[in-house]
Amino acid sequence: MQYIDNIIFFIALVAGFGLFFKSLKEIYRNIQLGKESHRSDQKAKRWETMAKVALGQSKMGKRPVAAFFHVIVYVGFVIINIELLEIIVDGIFGTHRFLAGILGDSLYAAFTATLEVLAFLVVIAVVVFFIRRNFYGVKRLTMKELFGWPKHDANWILVIEFALMMAFFKMNAADWVLQQRGVFTEHGSFPISSNLLGPIFENFSDNILIITERGAWWFHFIGILFFMNYLYYSKHLHIILAFPNTWFANLKPKGQFNNLDSVTAEIKLMMDPNADPYAAQPKADPNAVPEKFGANDIFDLSQVQLLNAYSCTECGRCTAVCPANLTGKKLSPRKIMMDTRDRLEEVGKNINKNGKFVEDGKKLLDDHIQREELWACTTCNACVEACPILIDPLAIIIEMRRFLVMEQSAAPQELNQMMTNIENNAAPWQYNQADRLNWAKE
């Protein structure tokens, strides 16, 4: 029975990580529903981009105050969870502060002191973010697409991080008092918890302190496992996906759109009347499904675009700089990404239920994203430039517009008139071709 704690710990550890990897596997499967993306070129440039943007947070600096606190939370969270290694070893083998024997007392004291300072800074940053999000009135954080679950999700993450840090201080404070009393061997330095909670805990008995230390230790461990599995349902999935998302980012100049090979071939034929339209073309498969132009559902988008949707932080920087949104139009680039992720999750649940996707009568177009939103876009790339992890909402908008124009002939009247003029007059304006150069006469 003396190993019951270790057995329970091991079961919780396996279950927690098992569920986490199951969620990652499901996300990977959903992303694979998109069309294959060919972005394995310029590997050195991609590694450099990932290091600068995902690891180095280079695009956060445009808002210095928010960037400062975000870096604190980011660095603190990563380094503090190095402690998870110690927790795992201690939990499985029943040791206490395992790393002290590896690092030595001096280095371990510096390590634990650093963790405490970082944890304290994380607490300050989390409180600032909570106040800023709920009481400061930042417009991009109070838009209607954040009503309901997105707002609650953001707050829950802050509450969870605060609770984890406080459990960390509570565990260290109780441990420190027990070390002073000789109950535990002295290991580590705890400058924050010893001053913050130490005076209170000095009034407790040894048994109460041991229960307090163990309780906080277990809470911290279970809390980490809970947080890890909560990420699947949260916008904070970007903690993991920001790295592959920036690696697969579009390295081409902003505003350079992809051309369809089939359309390019047609244009070349139009420009060369003597060309053989059937030359060098393979024999058509009578059973083949004709290629769809553009996208009206997640299956027509690329895998990178679906990865973008899962990676979205919902920070709203894209919407805050969108000229269409600023002038009161319905478009919100953030909502485009959120709607794409919602549809992707809807399809994923369909597959989980039926073993494969069963047609549900819904599409990304119209059921999630409205046509008015798509045509409000000016294709200025402001949203792409603003995103801190290189998400590209414009690419999805362009693909859905392409579907409307080339599959449904459903462009707005103004665009149809312009395209008719180009077809008839070789210019966007409605006048005779013979008059095209009148402007140059003087």
Steps between C-alpha positions, in 0.01 A plus 500: 500500500799732539519536123134590449583869439757407239254267324225765498748756373616273218143421394412873496818576304430236234133596474580872475764464230295231324201733465729783394657300217155372399389861458812585299435199277143619440620851414753354256228286338273803459779705343566215257144546367630798304683495170870419515722803543839512330699713740823319567719735298752747645547293813765729647273801458211310660705400805615860531143630476379255764786592735434874464119504503389200709793472740630856494156671498637753249160623378369573850711814538258728315300524825784527755298481822296198394815345352693544827237322709447233236872420495495473881215249487660315209851473647371438850262230388765317297773515764274429795379185330855370497401425856255247356799271440579508872135442590482195271814342645395576859150366434610173342789417732382666820801733522490860622657778291685260273683773307685614814710184485575560131573873504657531843376730779636828361378456145167358621452802729555733203262289290215507753551870573477575127180297477350695788580839350361394163188358663446830683537693172252260335248571776536876443466459121195275532326750728582784258364300206181413690434865590587615148275242337199550726509857631729713281276497194744411222274503193648194327444298820133595531372428147194283455688198359657463846167488683433172680757221498798693351481760780453235769786293355742793517404569861516134602856474372602801708327356808667161450845657463443711812387194699801295384743772604335542841512124557869518410559767767290312755698179441836679530399699809388190688813317388721790612348508851540123531863534391561762769358260758721215380208286378625521138861524385588856401498536124428810290442870553148648515522881519135564404304224674705516821413868537151487354360196682782392733390719796148356480613138473735531798192483723399158359595161643733266314216267403290785358800631307575156355136468389514854359823434311376168360161646413655792311745263330216277379291802398791638299555165325132430425460864397778467241339185358161674491644808331680282246176323400295819515714646222310293242185699574675834536646776287818443700573205272732751333749426782578184302383572144671840463822313424383289202275786390792740462715231339239444227433873456472651153844636409387662177448878484170612652239550234640235267209262445520148367382436146307190395686298236177426315416869476854590393477244218171652381649850497797381296264344246307826478821691434620256231221427250717246316558281807354149510268486806543120519877487462696324775184437698446155652185316406220604731365248748123477436441421868717781636334773705568841344738716701324752719613859478547665837349387828155483655592258780803399705578206268587751224743699715867408537642323803697814587178704501340248737813513718458880499146459632611279788793733578295821525551675835180707464705805598316715245803689373392410146150641549632809677689607185246381241379807304173328411426430866607850605245649258218294647483216251422149613843353434719393794813301400506349851146372451601346166758288684268420790221395262740280303610329821136457611413331171811284523403389849144434379634272228736332749212416734308363202792267421531395866132409508473319165851370439514711186356830384128474429353788302330732750350752262728775625790690349754753617350744248162640605461279810802654674646774282263735320556632149473856621808442715703368208421786261573763765870407489729747320785242472735755658687234707481709819366198689784280376760759599347546847480134604765416763532140377468552122142381450352589160123569511517657154595168338173345619299803387656484151426127463136550598466797264651286225228241559226760484630649173615190314253239625185699566550815290390678816725805498344836597348700217788749498756222443288330235473829312876554522577148373249542216672824403841331501362221283336735251716812516834370632466754781300526825307803371201502272614667179595400149847351450566761233478767767752342736786735415302822492648597836847523340415739216595812694 
